């Protein structure tokens, strides 16, 4: 696929995802009743389809979930001037939040009903500066291992040209959801 074809495909995916999310439940937090009995993958699919609310942070930092599958989550974002630090570059927190979302949601897809996770460790390496001229970037999270108590995943932020901007690893604690 050429760079132009990739950019066109990414733009279409992003617009379709945004349309579903905004036409659906909108931003917010899913109620416990809405997710009871659903696996993590089912919850994430419902979010992507607009049946469950998406998190406000996606609007704040201009990124969107565009793809979900077993052990995999893809977010797309584009750095804006509001994401710059005082030195005139994209703040490291933008990369970290995008990667934490991708790796965390990838882990979420592996949770059976009644199980949850929380990030215990996130390690981010920024290897290329992003800017308002970088175009859309994708954070791709992939699960490496899910066990009874721990899950690990890795993520990469890449441009449409395939260039690597940042990569991360995470360790998540896995636990039973407390009874309400």
C-alpha positions in Angstrom: 0.0 0.0 0.0 1.4 3.4 -0.9 1.7 6.2 1.7 -1.3 8.0 0.1 -3.4 4.9 0.3 -2.5 4.3 3.9 -3.3 7.9 4.8 -6.6 7.6 3.0 -7.4 4.4 4.8 -6.4 5.8 8.2 -8.5 8.9 7.7 -11.5 6.8 6.7 -11.1 4.5 9.8 -10.7 7.5 12.1 -13.8 9.3 10.7 -15.9 6.1 10.9 -14.8 5.5 14.5 -15.5 9.1 15.5 -18.9 9.0 13.9 -19.9 5.8 15.8 -18.6 7.0 19.1 -20.3 10.4 18.9 -23.6 9.1 17.6 -23.6 6.4 20.3 -23.2 6.8 24.1 -20.8 9.7 23.8 -18.1 10.4 26.4 -18.4 9.2 29.9 -18.0 6.1 32.1 -19.9 2.8 31.6 -22.1 1.9 34.5 -21.4 -1.4 36.3 -24.8 -2.7 35.1 -23.8 -2.1 31.5 -20.7 -4.2 31.6 -21.7 -7.0 34.1 -21.3 -10.4 32.4 -19.3 -9.0 29.4 -15.8 -10.1 28.7 -13.2 -7.4 28.2 -13.3 -7.9 24.4 -17.1 -7.6 24.4 -16.8 -4.4 26.5 -14.2 -2.9 24.1 -16.2 -3.9 21.0 -19.3 -2.2 22.5 -17.2 0.9 23.1 -16.0 1.0 19.5 -19.5 0.4 18.3 -20.8 3.3 20.4 -22.9 1.2 22.7 -20.8 2.1 25.7 -19.3 5.5 26.4 -15.8 6.4 25.4 -13.4 8.1 27.9 -13.2 11.9 28.0 -9.4 11.7 27.7 -9.9 10.8 24.0 -11.4 14.2 23.3 -8.8 16.0 25.5 -5.8 14.5 23.7 -7.3 14.0 20.3 -7.1 10.3 19.9 -9.6 7.6 19.0 -9.9 3.9 19.3 -10.1 2.7 15.7 -9.6 -1.1 15.9 -10.0 -3.8 18.6 -9.4 -7.5 18.6 -8.4 -10.3 20.9 -5.1 -9.1 22.5 -4.8 -6.1 20.2 -6.0 -2.4 20.4 -5.2 0.4 17.9 -5.7 4.1 18.6 -5.1 6.9 16.2 -4.2 10.4 17.1 -2.7 13.6 15.7 -0.5 15.9 17.7 -1.9 19.4 18.1 -0.3 22.7 19.3 -2.2 22.2 22.6 -0.1 19.0 23.1 3.2 20.9 22.9 5.4 21.5 25.9 7.2 24.9 26.6 10.2 23.7 24.5 8.0 23.5 21.4 7.7 19.8 21.0 5.0 17.3 21.7 4.8 16.6 25.4 5.9 13.1 26.5 2.7 12.7 28.3 0.8 12.6 25.0 2.9 9.7 23.8 2.6 8.0 27.2 -1.2 8.4 27.3 -1.6 7.1 23.8 0.6 4.1 24.4 -1.0 3.4 27.9 -4.4 3.4 26.2 -3.3 1.0 23.5 -1.5 -1.5 25.7 -4.1 -1.3 28.5 -7.0 -1.8 26.1 -5.1 -4.7 24.5 -4.9 -6.3 27.9 -8.5 -5.5 28.6 -9.6 -7.6 25.6 -8.1 -10.7 27.3 -10.1 -10.3 30.5 -12.9 -12.8 31.1 -16.2 -11.5 32.6 -15.7 -10.5 36.2 -11.9 -9.9 35.9 -10.2 -6.5 35.5 -6.7 -5.1 35.5 -4.8 -2.0 36.4 -1.4 -0.7 35.1 1.4 -1.5 37.5 4.2 -0.3 35.3 4.6 1.5 32.0 7.9 2.1 30.3 7.9 4.5 27.3 10.7 5.2 24.9 10.3 8.2 22.5 12.6 7.7 19.5 11.3 10.3 17.1 9.8 13.8 17.6 6.2 14.2 16.5 4.7 17.5 15.6 1.6 19.1 14.1 3.2 18.2 10.7 3.6 14.5 11.5 0.1 13.6 10.3 -1.9 10.9 12.0 -0.1 8.5 14.2 -1.2 5.1 15.4 -0.5 3.4 18.7 -0.7 -0.4 18.3 -0.9 -2.4 21.5 -0.4 -6.2 21.6 -0.6 -8.5 24.5 2.4 -10.7 25.2 1.0 -12.7 28.2 -2.1 -12.8 30.3 -2.0 -14.8 33.5 -4.1 -15.1 36.6 -2.3 -12.3 38.4 -0.2 -10.4 35.7 -0.5 -9.4 32.1 2.1 -7.9 29.9 1.9 -6.0 26.6 3.9 -3.9 24.2 3.0 -1.0 22.1 4.3 1.1 19.2 3.4 4.5 17.9 4.0 4.6 14.1 3.3 7.0 11.3 1.5 6.1 8.1 5.0 5.8 6.5 5.8 3.0 9.0 8.3 5.2 10.9 8.5 4.4 14.6 7.9 7.4 17.0 7.8 5.6 20.4 7.4 2.2 22.0 6.3 0.9 25.3 5.9 -2.1 27.6 3.5 -2.5 30.4 2.9 -4.9 33.3 -0.7 -5.0 34.6 -2.1 -6.5 37.8 -5.1 -8.8 37.1 -7.8 -9.2 39.7 -11.4 -10.2 40.4 -13.9 -7.3 40.1 -15.1 -6.5 43.6 -18.7 -7.3 44.3 -20.9 -4.2 44.5 
